Structure formats: C-alpha cells, structure tokens
Amino acid sequence: MAITVNLRYTGQNGSALKFAKEMTESGTVAAIRAEAGNLRYEYYQSFEDPETVLLIDSWENQEAIDVHHASPMMTTIATLRDKYDLHMTVERYVSEETPETENKWIRQ
C-alpha cells in the first residue's frame, strides 16, 4: 500500500518553478529518488496557475516517509522553500488496487 502526497508550491514571479529547477539541478531530486522506499518524486507546472508547481511524492509506506523526513534532505528542502518564499497545500492518498470495473477505461 503506497502513500502518495501531492504538494502544491505557490509563489510569485516564477519562484515555484525556480524552486523546482533548483531542486532538480542541484541533485536533490535525484538523491530523494534514491532513498529507500521512494516510488516517485516528480514536479509538474500548472497550466491554470503558472505560479503553482505540483510535486507528486510517493513512498512504499509511512516508515519510508518518516526516514525521509528525518534526513538532512528536509533541511535542504526547507531552506529552498524559504529562499523562494513558497506556500504549500498538501493532500495525502493511500493507494489501492484499481477495481475491475474501471480497467476498461484505462488505456495502456
């Protein structure tokens, strides 16, 4: 049962996108993806609100998230978040198997 967290970072004058670029170009994203239990760590820019960037952050379980939150990586993220004066909203989801009734709508 994976846990996925959607974090929306919002700023001004392109700061959210600059944050995501620095996270990626500094190697921080690669380091997070290499952490035990990380399943997905990807940034997306909103078409509707160019000042918002969505992070989809998925982990195998709560233990993996707790280890990540206790790592020095969180200080790096918090420092960059402050640097770009970003505000956040967070949504958390627990995955389950796709019901057979929905499989006919999924094109692979």
Secondary structure as UniProt FT lines:
FT   STRAND          3..10
FT   TURN            13..14
FT   HELIX           15..25
FT   TURN            26..27
FT   HELIX           28..33
FT   TURN            36..37
FT   STRAND          38..45
FT   TURN            50..51
FT   STRAND          52..59
FT   HELIX           62..69
FT   HELIX           73..83
FT   TURN            84..85
FT   STRAND          87..94
FT   HELIX           100..103
FT   TURN            104..105
//
